Amino acid sequence: MNLYGKFLSAPKLRFSSTHVDTNPRRGLRYYGPYDLNFLEMDKVKCIVLSPSLSDGQTLIKGLMEGEGQFKGFEDLFKLPLECIGTTIYNSEKDFNYVLNEIVSKNPDIVYVVLNDRNQNIYSQIKLELLANGIPSQMITIKEIRKTHGRVYTLENLSLATYAKIGGTPWTISTSNKSRLILGISRTKDSQEQYLVGFVVSFTNDGDFLFMRSETPVVEWTEYIERLSKLIEEAIIEYKKGIGNENKRGSIDSIIIHLHKKPGKNEINAIEDGLKCAVQDIPYAIVHLNEYSNFRLFDSSHSSYIPCKGLYVTLSLHESLILLDGRVNNERNKVGMPRILDVRIDKRSTLDVKNFSDIFKQVYDFSFINWRGFNAAAIPVTLNYSKLIAKMVGNLNTVEWNELIIKRKLRDKKWFL
């Protein structure tokens, strides 16, 4: 059996006023973020929660004034970052009081400086702030006090900050197809008692729209029943622009990205939800398998690592995409590069002539990762699903739907 491959080209990224660039740092500095002209904020109000005043001041000074090649938050995002308070805590016993004080000031984001990565403290603070509709960003004292590489930490914190407050740093420069992308996944809490299903919605160029979720359930059958309704409601919300006129649109096709391998009942539920929400609109159900048994090698190179973007067709419905790999003949990471096995379900109704576009879009979506400028290449639909699943396990709350969906965080990337 002969298999044939080709290399997918890196997409151009779109910034403010339709400007494009292939380098996200350069694009932000020259043009500003994608939504510069329609983000309804004139500044970002932040509060620093820290065990020491000096560490808190070092952090906020670095973010506001910059350090080294990083010239500060405003230089990248053309939006002032204003610190409206620094709160000092001495021990865990102080958290209830200081968090109430922080919530009363209604900041856009809270930077939390921790002595170490204590999961209990992390969950307590994160949960309390999320319950009040406030995203947060955690950082350890060790990261603040290091001098070598701190510039990259500050730069990445700024990027995540802009995304968490509801901003869109950049999107993919692509055609203006009215295509809706839905990322669907499920997870269990840390005690494996409750099952949570959720849907994340994106435009065709990778702009995050909103997240929908259902109240955690115990029974698998109940999850299946609610999944269909969840998809239907997500599509209807996008069509009507409920709560946000800027996020309303027509649809000519729908692409479903599945994080976990679906069972027959899940596929049936997805189809039912699609048919209830839209009539005669073609769709494709795509499974993104990041744990493929396939491996790709380049025998012409001493490292045997192929270049990033290698694309191998296995069949009309299945392809392998190398998300990692050599760039400019170099690779700074160790280990085998990440391979994504992308499979389009044969029950999809979208014309097969569009399948190559779907595979390319999966690759393009791996260039949208706002956790950091050098974050791992992973399609945003898959990445967000994994991050949300991890957050569900860490926070361990059965009030999931009330906490997120019915608060003001549902259209923000609070989970980054």
PyMOL commands that set and color helices and strands:
alter all, ss='L'
color gray80, all
select helices_A, chain A and resi 16-18+24-31+53-65+73-77+92-105+119-131+141-145+150-164+220-240+245-247+264-277+352-367+380-395+400-404
alter helices_A, ss='H'
color red, helices_A
select strands_A, chain A and resi 4-7+13-14+20-21+44-50+81-88+109-114+136-140+171-172+179-188+195-202+208-213+253-258+283-289+310-315+318-322+339-344
alter strands_A, ss='S'
color yellow, strands_A
deselect
rebuild
show_as cartoon
